[in-house]
């Protein structure tokens, strides 16, 4: 063989090596995982770990390198050797064999220890450097306090090289496991699935990414798509999404701090409902986030927080409480919003430490040295699932009304009437009125037999939007007729294929399934168009 750097010929040379017998050590390390005293996350790596432990071989711990920790073995002229922690102890041990031995007669082994042989002591030696090698010794105060720790985050490719060996060392020198949970991350790869490599030149510069997208943006972009043990195919659009999220948070802060508080203003019904809804929504979300953290679903926790802030807080809560242009916001709603924003920042902090610290320092008065890093995470309070479900029905209703406006070309500024059938409280109606620009709400029983409009169902509630004054019925019917004609022709072509026995028997199953789906979708669309036509021709 040849050296990859110097191209020099490499010649094999037999030499004596130091080995560590692994059978007993591996058996102990395996029992910790099999008994689930140590959890591997995700647990799919449990079988990999067991395979390595069951098939372990003795470990060659000596290396022929210039730098490293020299093997603490000293040779006597006779060929005997002693293993001691230092030269003075080695001389004393050697003289027990040969009393005439002088210091210069002893020669320390020139090999150094394998890197992993040093690394497996990490959970112990960082706290008490004298403990390794002396299992009978009492640990110092630091080791007694911090050992064992709770969680280790590492890569699956060193599950055996490092993790398993730390378990072995912990059992040998401390008689206990070194950690309770091992969270195994995925590997970041390029779009082609290749590992990041300098030689391939496919590794982005993280410093440049942070300069463009911000440190928080890079963190969120990577975390949001990285479930435990799953490899990540890196795309710069991921960190761009993280940057956009940071911008959303910043703009929400600017909006809230830009409002003028009117001490004389009273809280509107919509604002009161909004505060109640988001408080309960936040408690429900915190409960789920805590569960995700407990199960090490870090990506799921972040995605929930992302949606909670972007969708629920910005798109719904802030829109509901936002005062009219030029008007001030009542103090009660404003103070509640600051409290909610404070909680959201604390939830965000583990994922976005920089922007959350900056905004948290500015949304309220802080003492000297006070930091979000030392503040407690918000806790879930009691909430009403039925109230949250009712609000989801209201949101769905608003989305339907907005969809009707868009499909019929009705301006959002143009008020509409809304008729409904079912149980819907006055406070919920007030939310629909504001968010969907509804100026009249009545019972669907008041709808005339010839009323023209659009009906829809949300949950167990039936809604109807009268459209006589807002749309050109003849023009709408013309458009519907054109669509009906198109879908009839579309279905005719699909049915020709499906009625052809040769096509059905010889075409790949995926192709036939696609045609069946086209037929199903086309029939559903045609049925919907016929219903719309019927509504408009009443």
Phi, psi and omega per residue, in radians:
X1 nan 2.935 -3.117
X2 -2.243 2.574 3.088
X3 -1.185 2.318 -3.120
X4 -1.225 -0.309 -3.135
X5 -1.703 -0.814 -3.048
X6 -1.814 -0.188 -3.100
X7 1.137 0.250 3.108
X8 -1.316 2.652 3.137
X9 -1.224 2.308 3.106
X10 -1.799 2.093 -3.119
X11 -1.846 2.313 3.098
X12 -1.179 2.477 -3.138
X13 -2.498 2.137 3.128
X14 -1.316 2.390 3.101
X15 -2.644 2.807 3.093
X16 -1.278 2.398 -3.137
X17 -2.197 2.748 3.063
X18 -1.680 2.329 -3.141
X19 -2.158 2.679 3.034
X20 -1.986 2.196 3.134
X21 -1.238 2.227 -2.927
X22 -1.884 -0.257 -2.974
X23 -0.977 -0.917 -3.102
X24 -1.208 -0.698 -3.141
X25 -1.103 -0.712 -3.138
X26 -1.177 -0.644 -3.139
X27 -1.079 -0.762 3.119
X28 -1.162 -0.729 -3.122
X29 -1.147 -0.607 3.126
X30 -1.207 -0.668 -3.089
X31 -1.084 -0.607 3.128
X32 -1.059 -0.686 -3.105
X33 -1.405 -0.711 3.140
X34 -1.131 -0.615 3.114
X35 -1.433 -0.037 -3.134
X36 1.070 0.450 2.926
X37 -1.245 -0.495 2.962
X38 -2.042 2.182 3.124
X39 -1.712 2.301 3.003
X40 -1.734 2.239 -3.072
X41 -2.170 2.053 0.024
X42 -1.309 2.748 -3.021
X43 -1.291 -0.044 3.088
X44 -1.096 -0.371 -3.126
X45 -1.419 -0.073 3.136
X46 -1.104 -0.710 3.128
X47 -1.179 -0.670 3.097
X48 -1.084 -0.787 3.130
X49 -1.062 -0.796 -3.124
X50 -1.103 -0.716 3.141
X51 -1.045 -0.777 3.139
X52 -1.127 -0.770 -3.098
X53 -1.177 -0.645 -3.139
X54 -1.255 -0.442 -3.076
X55 -2.002 0.433 -3.066
X56 -1.179 2.588 3.055
X57 -2.064 2.813 3.123
X58 -1.027 2.513 -2.957
X59 -1.682 2.077 3.034
X60 -1.369 1.939 -3.021
X61 -1.783 0.028 -3.135
X62 -1.753 2.495 -3.139
X63 -2.327 2.534 -3.138
X64 -1.745 1.355 -3.098
X65 -2.220 2.775 3.139
X66 -1.264 -0.650 -3.029
X67 -2.021 2.568 3.095
X68 2.538 -3.091 3.102
X69 -1.489 2.013 -3.097
X70 -1.155 2.512 3.118
X71 -1.122 2.210 -3.047
X72 -1.393 0.987 3.094
X73 -2.106 2.308 -3.131
X74 -2.077 2.332 -3.088
X75 -1.743 2.397 3.043
X76 -1.534 2.787 3.095
X77 -1.000 -0.476 -3.113
X78 -1.294 -0.189 -3.074
X79 1.747 -0.249 3.039
X80 -1.183 2.840 3.101
X81 -2.481 2.768 3.054
X82 -2.255 2.593 3.107
X83 -2.073 2.026 -3.101
X84 -2.496 2.837 -3.089
X85 -1.203 -0.443 -3.117
X86 -2.629 3.013 -3.055
X87 -1.126 -0.660 -3.125
X88 -1.110 -0.758 3.112
X89 -1.177 -0.625 3.134
X90 -1.124 -0.715 3.131
X91 -1.099 -0.721 3.137
X92 -1.108 -0.746 3.140
X93 -1.184 -0.653 -3.135
X94 -1.154 -0.660 -3.133
X95 -1.207 -0.340 3.026
X96 -1.222 -0.429 3.084
X97 -1.546 -0.789 -3.108
X98 -2.435 1.815 -3.066
X99 -1.089 -0.281 -3.087
X100 -1.532 -0.039 -3.075
X101 -1.110 2.377 3.058
X102 -1.894 2.788 -3.134
X103 -0.946 -0.718 -3.100
X104 -1.235 -0.190 3.124
X105 -1.384 -0.372 -3.105
X106 -1.503 2.371 3.110
X107 -2.122 2.081 3.125
X108 -1.320 2.509 3.105
X109 -0.977 2.365 -3.079
X110 -1.442 -0.228 3.134
X111 -1.290 2.754 3.057
X112 -1.989 2.854 -3.120
X113 -1.327 2.545 3.007
X114 -0.955 2.463 -3.118
X115 -0.946 -0.729 -3.100
X116 -1.180 -0.395 3.113
X117 -1.231 -0.462 3.017
X118 -1.439 -0.716 -3.044
X119 -1.175 -0.489 -3.093
X120 -1.202 -0.214 3.106
X121 -1.587 -0.031 -3.001
X122 -0.913 -0.845 -3.100
X123 -1.094 -0.332 -3.086
X124 -1.751 -0.904 -2.963
X125 -1.216 -0.409 3.102
X126 -1.168 -0.390 -3.136
X127 -1.829 -0.605 -3.080
X128 -2.563 1.687 -3.057
X129 -1.229 -0.269 -3.126
X130 -1.582 -0.179 -3.060
X131 -1.280 -0.794 -3.120
X132 -0.990 2.334 -3.113
X133 1.594 -0.170 -3.105
X134 -2.310 1.261 -3.091
X135 -1.079 -0.398 -3.121
X136 -1.408 -0.282 -3.078
X137 -1.261 2.541 3.072
X138 -1.269 2.365 3.115
X139 -1.207 2.655 3.045
X140 -1.292 3.099 -3.024
X141 -1.112 -0.650 -3.135
X142 -1.131 -0.843 -3.129
X143 -1.132 -0.703 3.138
X144 -1.089 -0.569 -3.109
X145 -1.419 -0.792 -2.984
X146 -1.630 -0.224 -3.070
X147 -1.900 2.257 -0.027
X148 -1.426 2.753 3.085
X149 -1.594 -3.129 -3.075
X150 -1.604 -1.006 -2.928
X151 -2.186 2.472 3.012
X152 -2.123 2.256 3.077
X153 -1.936 2.133 -3.076
X154 -2.726 -3.091 -3.100
X155 -1.711 2.550 -3.091
X156 -1.129 -0.438 -3.099
X157 -1.221 -0.234 3.073
X158 -1.987 0.420 3.098
X159 -1.029 -0.716 3.114
X160 -1.505 -0.807 -3.041
X161 -1.032 -0.623 -3.038
X162 -2.107 -0.933 -3.016
X163 -1.072 -0.937 -3.108
X164 -1.051 -0.666 -3.104
X165 -1.257 -0.556 3.039
X166 -1.135 -0.631 3.087
X167 -1.112 -0.743 3.118
X168 -1.074 -0.825 -3.114
X169 -1.127 -0.707 3.129
X170 -1.073 -0.745 3.124
X171 -1.152 -0.706 -3.067
X172 -1.213 -0.802 -2.983
X173 -1.725 -0.384 -3.124
X174 -2.103 -0.164 3.137
X175 1.173 0.409 -3.090
X176 -2.695 2.829 3.086
X177 -1.211 2.644 -3.123
X178 -1.491 -0.396 -3.125
X179 -2.737 2.872 -3.062
X180 -1.844 -0.493 -3.122
X181 -2.283 2.384 3.073
X182 -2.080 1.905 3.136
X183 -1.642 2.027 -3.055
X184 -1.765 2.019 -3.083
X185 -1.383 2.926 3.008
X186 -1.486 3.028 3.112
X187 -1.782 2.336 3.098
X188 -1.394 2.135 -3.138
X189 -2.132 2.956 3.084
X190 -1.463 -3.116 -3.055
X191 -1.079 -0.428 -3.141
X192 -1.534 0.029 3.117
X193 1.494 0.166 -3.136
X194 -1.526 2.602 3.058
X195 -1.128 2.607 3.067
X196 -1.152 2.329 -3.040
X197 -2.635 2.426 3.078
X198 -1.128 -0.698 -3.105
X199 -1.150 -0.593 3.102
X200 -1.414 -0.353 -3.128
X201 1.183 0.469 -3.079
X202 -1.835 0.237 -3.103
X203 -1.776 2.112 3.118
X204 -1.239 2.685 3.096
X205 -1.436 1.958 -3.079
X206 -1.092 -0.544 3.120
X207 -1.133 -0.745 3.115
X208 -1.172 -0.646 3.085
X209 -1.063 -0.737 -3.139
X210 -1.184 -0.597 3.106
X211 -1.133 -0.609 -3.102
X212 -1.498 -0.777 -2.985
X213 -1.925 -0.115 -3.107
X214 1.478 2.616 -3.116
X215 -1.087 -0.728 3.129
X216 -1.136 -0.678 3.123
X217 -1.094 -0.733 3.118
X218 -1.144 -0.760 -3.140
X219 -1.035 -0.864 -3.102
X220 -1.150 -0.748 -3.134
X221 -1.019 -0.661 -3.139
X222 -1.396 -0.678 -3.049
X223 -1.298 -0.566 -3.004
X224 -1.211 -0.328 -3.106
X225 -2.056 0.370 -3.047
X226 -2.182 1.450 3.031
X227 -1.316 2.761 -3.022
X228 -0.964 2.267 3.042
X229 1.304 0.015 -3.115
X230 -1.780 2.241 3.139
X231 -1.187 2.620 -3.108
X232 -1.916 2.211 3.005
X233 -1.580 1.836 -2.990
X234 -1.204 2.353 3.029
X235 -2.460 2.353 -3.081
X236 -1.093 -0.371 3.108
X237 -1.122 -0.396 3.124
X238 -1.154 -0.807 3.140
X239 -1.312 -0.432 3.034
X240 -1.131 -0.668 3.064
X241 -1.079 -0.702 3.087
X242 -1.100 -0.728 3.098
X243 -1.091 -0.739 3.137
X244 -1.100 -0.624 3.108
X245 -1.159 -0.727 3.095
X246 -1.071 -0.707 3.095
X247 -1.094 -0.683 3.134
X248 -1.084 -0.762 3.131
X249 -1.092 -0.790 -3.129
X250 -1.093 -0.757 -3.126
X251 -1.183 -0.600 3.073
X252 -1.120 -0.709 3.100
X253 -1.086 -0.789 -3.136
X254 -1.090 -0.689 3.134
X255 -1.097 -0.850 -3.097
X256 -1.111 -0.815 -3.111
X257 -1.243 -0.269 3.129
X258 -1.485 -0.176 3.135
X259 -1.324 2.493 3.031
X260 -1.609 2.302 -3.135
X261 -1.545 2.137 3.104
X262 -1.754 1.847 -3.092
X263 -1.118 -0.357 -3.118
X264 -1.594 -0.190 -3.103
X265 -1.318 2.536 3.085
X266 -1.777 2.663 -3.098
X267 -1.239 2.240 3.122
X268 -1.281 2.820 3.109
X269 -1.083 -0.728 -3.134
X270 -1.078 -0.735 -3.134
X271 -1.154 -0.683 3.141
X272 -1.107 -0.762 3.111
X273 -1.132 -0.722 -3.113
X274 -1.070 -0.783 3.140
X275 -1.105 -0.786 3.129
X276 -1.077 -0.799 -3.121
X277 -1.076 -0.834 -3.045
X278 -1.251 -0.586 3.060
X279 -1.012 -0.787 -3.131
X280 -1.274 -0.649 3.091
X281 -1.095 -0.684 3.139
X282 -1.142 -0.750 3.117
X283 -1.104 -0.751 3.105
X284 -1.081 -0.735 -3.126
X285 -1.182 -0.730 3.122
X286 -1.056 -0.685 3.108
X287 -1.055 -0.752 3.135
X288 -1.238 -0.701 3.120
X289 -1.076 -0.767 3.106
X290 -1.040 -0.693 3.117
X291 -1.136 -0.712 3.099
X292 -1.086 -0.764 3.127
X293 -1.115 -0.720 -3.141
X294 -1.043 -0.599 -3.115
X295 -1.711 0.157 3.109
X296 1.072 0.558 3.052
X297 -1.608 1.242 -3.017
X298 -1.124 -0.775 -3.131
X299 -1.115 -0.702 3.121
X300 -1.123 -0.692 3.114
X301 -1.086 -0.779 3.140
X302 -1.132 -0.736 3.138
X303 -1.082 -0.686 3.109
X304 -1.120 -0.757 3.116
X305 -1.106 -0.720 3.123
X306 -0.998 -0.878 -3.127
X307 -1.188 -0.661 3.125
X308 -1.036 -0.762 -3.101
X309 -1.348 -0.874 -3.021
X310 -1.218 -0.859 -3.055
X311 -1.493 -1.030 -3.005
X312 -1.262 -0.793 -3.071
X313 -1.352 -0.905 -3.052
X314 -1.356 -0.871 -3.018
X315 -1.342 -0.466 -3.084
X316 -1.997 -0.996 -3.051
X317 -1.088 -0.925 -3.087
X318 -1.113 -0.613 3.103
X319 -1.178 -0.582 -3.133
X320 -1.251 -0.667 -3.057
X321 -1.619 -0.186 -3.054
X322 -1.037 2.176 -3.135
X323 -1.254 2.831 3.091
X324 -1.118 2.685 -3.093
X325 -0.980 2.204 3.128
X326 1.567 -0.221 -3.132
X327 -1.667 2.807 3.097
X328 -1.633 2.903 3.109
X329 -1.769 2.538 -3.127
X330 -1.215 2.639 -3.050
X331 -1.107 -0.663 -3.101
X332 -1.074 -0.826 3.140
X333 -1.170 -0.708 -3.114
X334 -1.114 -0.811 -3.137
X335 -1.117 -0.672 3.098
X336 -1.118 -0.655 -3.136
X337 -1.188 -0.690 3.098
X338 -1.113 -0.710 3.101
X339 -1.099 -0.756 3.121
X340 -1.104 -0.762 -3.116
X341 -1.130 -0.658 3.088
X342 -1.047 -0.774 3.131
X343 -1.135 -0.722 3.138
X344 -1.092 -0.706 3.127
X345 -1.123 -0.671 3.126
X346 -1.197 -0.608 3.066
X347 -1.180 -0.666 -3.123
X348 -1.281 -0.432 -2.940
X349 -0.949 -0.763 3.140
X350 -1.032 -0.478 -3.116
X351 -1.658 -0.611 -3.072
X352 -2.273 1.308 -2.994
X353 -1.188 -0.507 -2.998
X354 -1.408 -0.905 -3.128
X355 -1.207 -0.601 -3.141
X356 -1.158 -0.674 3.098
X357 -1.151 -0.784 -3.108
X358 -1.061 -0.840 -3.092
X359 -1.270 -0.640 3.123
X360 -1.082 -0.649 3.116
X361 -1.159 -0.414 -3.013
X362 -1.826 -0.161 -3.112
X363 -1.519 -0.148 3.122
X364 -2.790 3.017 3.113
X365 -1.272 2.287 3.133
X366 -2.146 2.599 3.079
X367 -1.378 2.854 3.106
X368 -1.051 2.189 3.118
X369 1.450 -0.050 3.133
X370 -1.244 2.421 -3.076
X371 -2.513 2.612 3.107
X372 -1.140 -0.413 -3.130
X373 -1.068 -0.519 -3.090
X374 -1.811 0.100 3.108
X375 -1.510 2.672 -3.101
X376 -1.334 2.622 3.004
X377 -1.215 2.480 3.118
X378 -1.117 2.554 -3.125
X379 -1.841 2.602 3.115
X380 -1.210 2.333 3.057
X381 -1.838 3.048 -3.130
X382 -1.145 2.384 3.127
X383 -2.423 2.861 -3.076
X384 -1.875 1.834 -3.128
X385 -1.046 -0.568 -3.132
X386 -1.169 -0.698 3.100
X387 -1.096 -0.753 3.131
X388 -1.117 -0.674 3.114
X389 -1.146 -0.700 3.105
X390 -1.093 -0.689 -3.125
X391 -1.193 -0.592 3.088
X392 -1.101 -0.650 3.079
X393 -1.091 -0.739 3.123
X394 -1.107 -0.758 3.105
X395 -1.061 -0.738 -3.141
X396 -1.111 -0.679 3.101
X397 -1.076 -0.789 -3.136
X398 -1.104 -0.727 3.119
X399 -1.086 -0.710 3.109
X400 -1.101 -0.757 -3.137
X401 -1.112 -0.737 3.106
X402 -1.113 -0.656 3.100
X403 -1.133 -0.676 3.097
X404 -1.115 -0.767 3.092
X405 -0.971 -0.832 -3.080
X406 -1.136 -0.767 -3.091
X407 -1.219 -0.492 -3.122
X408 -1.708 -0.018 3.133
X409 1.215 0.555 3.141
X410 -1.645 2.242 -3.104
X411 -1.110 2.473 3.070
X412 -1.055 -0.406 -3.125
X413 -1.396 -0.233 -3.110
X414 -1.508 2.070 -3.109
X415 -1.156 2.595 3.093
X416 -2.172 2.837 3.017
X417 -1.742 2.694 -3.120
X418 -2.398 2.193 3.047
X419 -1.959 2.500 -3.107
X420 -2.542 2.833 3.106
X421 -2.326 2.186 -3.106
X422 2.305 -3.037 -3.117
X423 -1.617 2.064 3.125
X424 -2.570 2.002 -3.075
X425 -1.192 2.776 -3.107
X426 -1.072 -0.632 -3.121
X427 -1.165 -0.626 3.106
X428 -1.245 -0.641 3.095
X429 -1.074 -0.673 3.140
X430 -1.086 -0.582 3.102
X431 -1.160 -0.774 3.131
X432 -1.106 -0.721 -3.122
X433 -1.022 -0.766 -3.105
X434 -1.303 -0.831 -2.997
X435 -1.352 -0.398 -3.120
X436 -1.984 0.097 -3.122
X437 0.938 1.093 3.108
X438 -1.842 2.226 -3.119
X439 -1.856 -0.113 3.082
X440 -2.585 2.323 3.095
X441 -2.217 2.206 -3.132
X442 -2.476 -3.047 -3.135
X443 -1.531 2.522 -3.131
X444 -1.189 -0.309 3.106
X445 -1.216 -0.334 3.128
X446 -1.434 -0.087 -3.121
X447 -1.205 2.269 3.111
X448 -1.213 2.767 -3.115
X449 -1.095 -0.532 -3.103
X450 -1.727 0.192 -3.096
X451 -1.099 2.340 3.134
X452 -1.882 2.356 -3.132
X453 3.022 -2.778 -3.100
X454 -2.226 2.312 3.082
X455 -1.954 2.705 3.092
X456 -2.735 2.778 3.137
X457 -1.936 2.432 3.035
X458 -2.385 1.956 -3.036
X459 1.102 -2.234 3.112
X460 -1.707 0.120 -3.096
X461 -1.715 2.475 3.069
X462 -1.913 2.323 -3.132
X463 -2.167 2.685 3.103
X464 -2.485 2.289 3.097
X465 -1.922 1.896 3.063
X466 -1.145 2.363 -3.055
X467 -2.203 0.121 -3.081
X468 -0.931 -0.718 -3.050
X469 -1.499 -0.108 -2.977
X470 -1.990 -0.279 -3.118
X471 -2.322 2.709 3.025
X472 -1.496 1.812 -3.029
X473 -1.021 -0.764 -3.122
X474 -1.096 -0.709 3.125
X475 -1.163 -0.698 3.113
X476 -1.130 -0.731 3.123
X477 -1.117 -0.652 3.120
X478 -1.090 -0.766 3.129
X479 -1.113 -0.720 -3.135
X480 -1.131 -0.726 3.125
X481 -1.070 -0.686 3.118
X482 -1.106 -0.743 3.135
X483 -1.172 -0.709 3.112
X484 -1.052 -0.764 3.117
X485 -1.058 -0.742 3.141
X486 -1.098 -0.828 -3.071
X487 -1.238 -0.515 3.045
X488 -1.138 -0.753 3.085
X489 -1.125 -0.697 3.118
X490 -1.057 -0.806 -3.135
X491 -1.170 -0.594 3.122
X492 -1.081 -0.750 3.124
X493 -1.154 -0.719 3.133
X494 -1.116 -0.756 -3.109
X495 -1.156 -0.555 3.075
X496 -1.062 -0.745 3.122
X497 -1.136 -0.796 -3.051
X498 -1.259 -0.412 3.105
X499 -1.484 -0.118 3.096
X500 -1.499 1.856 -3.075
X501 -1.060 -0.624 -3.130
X502 -1.112 -0.728 3.130
X503 -1.126 -0.815 -3.087
X504 -1.117 -0.640 -3.083
X505 -1.440 -0.515 -3.051
X506 -1.772 -0.426 -3.118
X507 -1.253 2.609 3.081
X508 -1.002 2.591 -3.103
X509 -0.993 -0.667 -3.128
X510 -1.093 -0.633 -3.135
X511 -1.223 -0.772 3.117
X512 -1.100 -0.748 3.114
X513 -1.065 -0.647 3.119
X514 -1.125 -0.712 3.123
X515 -1.170 -0.666 3.089
X516 -1.104 -0.671 3.109
X517 -1.181 -0.662 3.099
X518 -1.062 -0.740 3.133
X519 -1.103 -0.788 -3.132
X520 -1.078 -0.821 -3.135
X521 -1.127 -0.710 -3.128
X522 -1.138 -0.735 3.123
X523 -1.132 -0.673 3.133
X524 -1.158 -0.725 3.134
X525 -1.147 -0.731 -3.136
X526 -1.114 -0.703 3.114
X527 -1.100 -0.716 3.130
X528 -1.124 -0.717 3.135
X529 -1.143 -0.679 3.117
X530 -1.130 -0.642 3.097
X531 -1.149 -0.744 3.110
X532 -1.089 -0.722 3.130
X533 -1.084 -0.710 3.140
X534 -1.126 -0.713 3.134
X535 -1.070 -0.701 -3.052
X536 -1.397 -0.313 -3.087
X537 -1.810 0.157 3.110
X538 -1.109 nan nan
